Amino acid sequence: MFQRVAISVIIAFMMVGCSTGQNQPGAALVGTITGVVTGPSGPVSGATISLSAADGSQRSAASTADGYFEIDRVPAGTVQLSVSASGFAPWQTNTVIAPNATTTQDVRLTPM
């Protein structure tokens, strides 16, 4: 009798563990994009980084004094990344955001 109860409890715990996995249907897969914006003289502070995701969502950030930027919770997949800063030509590329990971995209701007 004890073995039957013990086995039932173990099976119940296993079933609960299987139902709480991370890959729940409907859960959006997202990632993070980071990078450094530079120009010929070094980091570019205050550059505007904009991205458009395939689902139509748009996000933006500004580069810090050392040129660093980070945008999190970006839908996984291909996004269009654009960077603009005063005195520099606009920059644009497509990049792939990996789910549950950080994608790095450094940017080198050209003076106008």
N, CA and C atoms as a LAMMPS dump frame, in Angstrom:
ITEM: TIMESTEP
0
ITEM: NUMBER OF ATOMS
336
ITEM: BOX BOUNDS ff ff ff
-5.0000000000000000e+02 5.0000000000000000e+02
-5.0000000000000000e+02 5.0000000000000000e+02
-5.0000000000000000e+02 5.0000000000000000e+02
ITEM: ATOMS id mol type element x y z
1 1 1 N 0.817 -1.193 0
2 1 2 C 0 0 0
3 1 3 C 0.861 1.257 0
4 2 1 N 1.894 1.287 0.856
5 2 2 C 2.785 2.443 0.931
6 2 3 C 3.461 2.695 -0.413
7 3 1 N 3.902 1.626 -1.082
8 3 2 C 4.569 1.781 -2.37
9 3 3 C 3.627 2.388 -3.402
10 4 1 N 2.376 1.956 -3.394
11 4 2 C 1.396 2.469 -4.354
12 4 3 C 1.183 3.973 -4.141
13 5 1 N 1.078 4.42 -2.885
14 5 2 C 0.897 5.835 -2.559
15 5 3 C 2.149 6.615 -2.956
16 6 1 N 3.315 6.076 -2.635
17 6 2 C 4.569 6.744 -2.966
18 6 3 C 4.715 6.909 -4.47
19 7 1 N 4.39 5.892 -5.219
20 7 2 C 4.476 5.963 -6.676
21 7 3 C 3.489 7.005 -7.207
22 8 1 N 2.285 7.043 -6.662
23 8 2 C 1.284 8.024 -7.092
24 8 3 C 1.768 9.445 -6.836
25 9 1 N 2.39 9.677 -5.685
26 9 2 C 2.913 11.005 -5.352
27 9 3 C 4.037 11.39 -6.308
28 10 1 N 4.933 10.47 -6.586
29 10 2 C 6.045 10.738 -7.509
30 10 3 C 5.519 11.072 -8.893
31 11 1 N 4.559 10.321 -9.383
32 11 2 C 3.972 10.581 -10.702
33 11 3 C 3.303 11.952 -10.724
34 12 1 N 2.599 12.303 -9.648
35 12 2 C 1.938 13.611 -9.578
36 12 3 C 2.966 14.741 -9.658
37 13 1 N 4.079 14.632 -8.934
38 13 2 C 5.117 15.649 -8.986
39 13 3 C 5.745 15.74 -10.374
40 14 1 N 5.937 14.627 -11.02
41 14 2 C 6.513 14.619 -12.367
42 14 3 C 5.576 15.325 -13.342
43 15 1 N 4.283 15.091 -13.223
44 15 2 C 3.318 15.714 -14.113
45 15 3 C 3.281 17.224 -13.904
46 16 1 N 3.349 17.67 -12.652
47 16 2 C 3.37 19.105 -12.373
48 16 3 C 4.633 19.723 -12.947
49 17 1 N 5.761 19.057 -12.782
50 17 2 C 7.021 19.563 -13.323
51 17 3 C 6.994 19.691 -14.832
52 18 1 N 6.345 18.778 -15.513
53 18 2 C 6.263 18.821 -16.974
54 18 3 C 5.354 19.943 -17.452
55 19 1 N 4.39 20.337 -16.649
56 19 2 C 3.435 21.344 -17.101
57 19 3 C 3.9 22.763 -16.848
58 20 1 N 5.056 22.955 -16.21
59 20 2 C 5.526 24.312 -15.925
60 20 3 C 6.771 24.658 -16.723
61 21 1 N 6.964 24.039 -17.874
62 21 2 C 8.134 24.317 -18.702
63 21 3 C 8.141 25.734 -19.227
64 22 1 N 9.287 26.185 -19.732
65 22 2 C 9.438 27.547 -20.222
66 22 3 C 8.81 27.754 -21.588
67 23 1 N 8.613 26.735 -22.357
68 23 2 C 8.097 26.889 -23.702
69 23 3 C 6.577 26.787 -23.73
70 24 1 N 5.93 27.636 -22.977
71 24 2 C 4.479 27.665 -22.939
72 24 3 C 3.953 28.197 -24.269
73 25 1 N 2.868 27.618 -24.8
74 25 2 C 2.275 28.156 -26.019
75 25 3 C 1.851 29.596 -25.783
76 26 1 N 2.096 30.436 -26.78
77 26 2 C 1.698 31.831 -26.684
78 26 3 C 2.736 32.718 -26.022
79 27 1 N 3.763 32.143 -25.419
80 27 2 C 4.803 32.961 -24.807
81 27 3 C 5.672 33.57 -25.902
82 28 1 N 5.819 34.88 -25.865
83 28 2 C 6.602 35.565 -26.889
84 28 3 C 8.089 35.294 -26.669
85 29 1 N 8.785 34.973 -27.726
86 29 2 C 10.23 34.787 -27.654
87 29 3 C 10.885 36.136 -27.876
88 30 1 N 11.721 36.532 -26.937
89 30 2 C 12.37 37.831 -27.01
90 30 3 C 13.858 37.696 -26.742
91 31 1 N 14.592 38.72 -27.106
92 31 2 C 16.02 38.783 -26.86
93 31 3 C 16.421 40.215 -26.571
94 32 1 N 17.712 40.434 -26.5
95 32 2 C 18.271 41.753 -26.206
96 32 3 C 19.291 42.09 -27.289
97 33 1 N 19.368 43.368 -27.634
98 33 2 C 20.414 43.821 -28.557
99 33 3 C 21.234 44.886 -27.845
100 34 1 N 22.548 44.76 -27.956
101 34 2 C 23.467 45.729 -27.374
102 34 3 C 24.506 46.087 -28.426
103 35 1 N 25.221 47.163 -28.171
104 35 2 C 26.296 47.548 -29.076
105 35 3 C 26.938 48.84 -28.624
106 36 1 N 27.926 49.257 -29.393
107 36 2 C 28.628 50.509 -29.145
108 36 3 C 28.632 51.301 -30.446
109 37 1 N 28.237 52.568 -30.346
110 37 2 C 28.23 53.47 -31.499
111 37 3 C 29.507 54.289 -31.454
112 38 1 N 30.276 54.224 -32.541
113 38 2 C 31.52 54.991 -32.627
114 38 3 C 31.555 55.777 -33.923
115 39 1 N 32.431 56.762 -33.938
116 39 2 C 32.762 57.534 -35.126
117 39 3 C 34.269 57.548 -35.25
118 40 1 N 34.813 58.323 -36.16
119 40 2 C 36.272 58.358 -36.346
120 40 3 C 37.05 58.789 -35.097
121 41 1 N 36.403 59.58 -34.231
122 41 2 C 37.091 60.093 -33.043
123 41 3 C 36.782 59.307 -31.773
124 42 1 N 36.023 58.206 -31.898
125 42 2 C 35.7 57.405 -30.718
126 42 3 C 34.209 57.273 -30.503
127 43 1 N 33.79 57.021 -29.257
128 43 2 C 32.377 56.79 -28.961
129 43 3 C 31.5 57.992 -29.32
130 44 1 N 30.269 57.697 -29.744
131 44 2 C 29.3 58.744 -30.066
132 44 3 C 28.22 58.718 -28.993
133 45 1 N 28.151 59.779 -28.229
134 45 2 C 27.16 59.91 -27.152
135 45 3 C 25.87 60.502 -27.705
136 46 1 N 24.741 60.02 -27.226
137 46 2 C 23.452 60.591 -27.602
138 46 3 C 22.927 60.198 -28.963
139 47 1 N 23.514 59.188 -29.585
140 47 2 C 22.985 58.693 -30.859
141 47 3 C 21.632 58.042 -30.6
142 48 1 N 20.719 58.186 -31.543
143 48 2 C 19.406 57.555 -31.422
144 48 3 C 19.433 56.222 -32.142
145 49 1 N 19.125 55.165 -31.42
146 49 2 C 19.075 53.815 -31.983
147 49 3 C 17.608 53.423 -32.047
148 50 1 N 17.12 53.11 -33.237
149 50 2 C 15.715 52.73 -33.428
150 50 3 C 15.665 51.377 -34.087
151 51 1 N 14.691 50.567 -33.673
152 51 2 C 14.52 49.29 -34.357
153 51 3 C 13.05 49.037 -34.625
154 52 1 N 12.81 48.373 -35.737
155 52 2 C 11.471 47.956 -36.134
156 52 3 C 11.491 46.448 -36.27
157 53 1 N 10.606 45.783 -35.544
158 53 2 C 10.532 44.323 -35.576
159 53 3 C 9.507 43.872 -36.611
160 54 1 N 9.588 42.615 -36.979
161 54 2 C 8.683 42.041 -37.977
162 54 3 C 7.225 42.104 -37.537
163 55 1 N 6.964 42.116 -36.219
164 55 2 C 5.586 42.176 -35.731
165 55 3 C 5.03 43.601 -35.72
166 56 1 N 5.832 44.567 -36.213
167 56 2 C 5.391 45.95 -36.283
168 56 3 C 5.767 46.788 -35.077
169 57 1 N 6.285 46.164 -34.043
170 57 2 C 6.666 46.93 -32.856
171 57 3 C 7.932 47.732 -33.139
172 58 1 N 8.042 48.855 -32.459
173 58 2 C 9.206 49.724 -32.609
174 58 3 C 9.752 50.056 -31.234
175 59 1 N 11.057 50.114 -31.131
176 59 2 C 11.742 50.421 -29.874
177 59 3 C 12.866 51.393 -30.186
178 60 1 N 13.292 52.131 -29.166
179 60 2 C 14.418 53.03 -29.367
180 60 3 C 15.199 53.204 -28.066
181 61 1 N 16.407 53.705 -28.225
182 61 2 C 17.295 53.974 -27.099
183 61 3 C 18.284 55.037 -27.541
184 62 1 N 19.027 55.562 -26.595
185 62 2 C 20.086 56.523 -26.891
186 62 3 C 21.401 55.952 -26.378
187 63 1 N 22.473 56.251 -27.1
188 63 2 C 23.781 55.77 -26.657
189 63 3 C 24.278 56.615 -25.484
190 64 1 N 25.012 55.964 -24.596
191 64 2 C 25.562 56.628 -23.419
192 64 3 C 26.84 57.376 -23.785
193 65 1 N 27.472 57.986 -22.806
194 65 2 C 28.704 58.744 -23.043
195 65 3 C 29.803 57.883 -23.669
196 66 1 N 29.798 56.586 -23.36
197 66 2 C 30.806 55.69 -23.942
198 66 3 C 30.291 54.989 -25.205
199 67 1 N 29.154 55.458 -25.759
200 67 2 C 28.621 54.925 -27.007
201 67 3 C 27.766 53.68 -26.862
202 68 1 N 27.612 53.171 -25.646
203 68 2 C 26.898 51.917 -25.408
204 68 3 C 25.387 52.109 -25.523
205 69 1 N 24.724 51.105 -26.08
206 69 2 C 23.259 51.073 -26.063
207 69 3 C 22.789 49.655 -25.777
208 70 1 N 21.551 49.558 -25.26
209 70 2 C 20.929 48.263 -24.984
210 70 3 C 19.424 48.416 -25.125
211 71 1 N 18.812 47.49 -25.833
212 71 2 C 17.357 47.426 -25.935
213 71 3 C 16.966 45.993 -25.607
214 72 1 N 16.134 45.834 -24.581
215 72 2 C 15.738 44.483 -24.185
216 72 3 C 14.286 44.212 -24.569
217 73 1 N 13.894 42.949 -24.404
218 73 2 C 12.551 42.468 -24.735
219 73 3 C 12.182 42.752 -26.195
220 74 1 N 13.157 42.527 -27.078
221 74 2 C 12.952 42.692 -28.516
222 74 3 C 12.421 41.373 -29.072
223 75 1 N 11.328 41.411 -29.858
224 75 2 C 10.825 40.164 -30.441
225 75 3 C 11.913 39.458 -31.254
226 76 1 N 12.058 38.157 -31.04
227 76 2 C 13.059 37.384 -31.768
228 76 3 C 12.751 37.401 -33.258
229 77 1 N 13.791 37.365 -34.062
230 77 2 C 13.648 37.372 -35.518
231 77 3 C 14.41 38.546 -36.104
232 78 1 N 14.177 38.804 -37.371
233 78 2 C 14.877 39.874 -38.074
234 78 3 C 14.265 41.227 -37.725
235 79 1 N 15.125 42.175 -37.378
236 79 2 C 14.703 43.544 -37.097
237 79 3 C 15.515 44.487 -37.972
238 80 1 N 14.934 45.654 -38.216
239 80 2 C 15.66 46.708 -38.93
240 80 3 C 16.19 47.667 -37.873
241 81 1 N 17.491 47.882 -37.866
242 81 2 C 18.151 48.734 -36.884
243 81 3 C 18.645 49.987 -37.589
244 82 1 N 18.289 51.154 -37.05
245 82 2 C 18.712 52.434 -37.615
246 82 3 C 19.377 53.253 -36.525
247 83 1 N 20.439 53.972 -36.903
248 83 2 C 21.152 54.822 -35.954
249 83 3 C 21.353 56.181 -36.587
250 84 1 N 21.063 57.224 -35.806
251 84 2 C 21.285 58.587 -36.288
252 84 3 C 21.916 59.409 -35.176
253 85 1 N 22.751 60.354 -35.57
254 85 2 C 23.401 61.259 -34.627
255 85 3 C 23.762 62.528 -35.381
256 86 1 N 23.7 63.632 -34.701
257 86 2 C 24.012 64.922 -35.298
258 86 3 C 25.438 64.934 -35.85
259 87 1 N 25.567 65.361 -37.107
260 87 2 C 26.876 65.451 -37.744
261 87 3 C 27.323 64.174 -38.433
262 88 1 N 26.482 63.122 -38.385
263 88 2 C 26.839 61.84 -38.979
264 88 3 C 25.78 61.394 -39.988
265 89 1 N 26.215 60.658 -40.993
266 89 2 C 25.284 60.083 -41.966
267 89 3 C 24.453 59.007 -41.276
268 90 1 N 23.168 58.883 -41.629
269 90 2 C 22.337 57.821 -41.049
270 90 3 C 22.921 56.44 -41.372
271 91 1 N 22.699 55.504 -40.477
272 91 2 C 23.209 54.129 -40.612
273 91 3 C 22.038 53.181 -40.419
274 92 1 N 22.013 52.106 -41.213
275 92 2 C 20.9 51.153 -41.12
276 92 3 C 21.351 49.76 -41.532
277 93 1 N 20.775 48.737 -40.877
278 93 2 C 21.034 47.347 -41.246
279 93 3 C 19.9 46.469 -40.727
280 94 1 N 19.821 45.273 -41.253
281 94 2 C 18.933 44.247 -40.703
282 94 3 C 19.796 43.309 -39.876
283 95 1 N 19.287 42.908 -38.731
284 95 2 C 20.012 41.975 -37.882
285 95 3 C 19.007 40.997 -37.264
286 96 1 N 19.5 39.85 -36.877
287 96 2 C 18.633 38.808 -36.32
288 96 3 C 18.781 38.784 -34.801
289 97 1 N 17.647 38.897 -34.119
290 97 2 C 17.611 38.819 -32.654
291 97 3 C 17.354 37.36 -32.276
292 98 1 N 18.28 36.785 -31.542
293 98 2 C 18.141 35.399 -31.092
294 98 3 C 17.267 35.356 -29.842
295 99 1 N 16.363 34.37 -29.736
296 99 2 C 15.518 34.287 -28.552
297 99 3 C 16.321 33.925 -27.305
298 100 1 N 15.981 34.563 -26.202
299 100 2 C 16.615 34.287 -24.91
300 100 3 C 18.128 34.463 -24.944
301 101 1 N 18.593 35.433 -25.738
302 101 2 C 20.028 35.673 -25.863
303 101 3 C 20.271 37.158 -26.119
304 102 1 N 21.532 37.54 -26.066
305 102 2 C 21.92 38.911 -26.373
306 102 3 C 22.655 38.929 -27.699
307 103 1 N 22.166 39.763 -28.602
308 103 2 C 22.788 39.967 -29.913
309 103 3 C 23.595 41.254 -29.836
310 104 1 N 24.826 41.238 -30.33
311 104 2 C 25.663 42.43 -30.329
312 104 3 C 25.768 42.978 -31.745
313 105 1 N 25.513 44.281 -31.886
314 105 2 C 25.628 44.949 -33.179
315 105 3 C 26.316 46.292 -32.948
316 106 1 N 27.617 46.316 -33.162
317 106 2 C 28.351 47.573 -33.05
318 106 3 C 28.126 48.396 -34.315
319 107 1 N 28.205 49.724 -34.163
320 107 2 C 27.893 50.642 -35.251
321 107 3 C 29.041 51.646 -35.412
322 108 1 N 29.497 51.816 -36.639
323 108 2 C 30.51 52.83 -36.927
324 108 3 C 29.889 53.866 -37.853
325 109 1 N 29.729 55.092 -37.345
326 109 2 C 29.118 56.152 -38.113
327 109 3 C 30.166 56.932 -38.913
328 110 1 N 29.716 57.472 -40.044
329 110 2 C 30.564 58.255 -40.937
330 110 3 C 30.145 59.722 -40.837
331 111 1 N 31.099 60.626 -40.64
332 111 2 C 30.738 62.049 -40.59
333 111 3 C 30.138 62.516 -41.913
334 112 1 N 29.27 63.508 -41.814
335 112 2 C 28.678 64.086 -43.031
336 112 3 C 29.546 65.19 -43.575
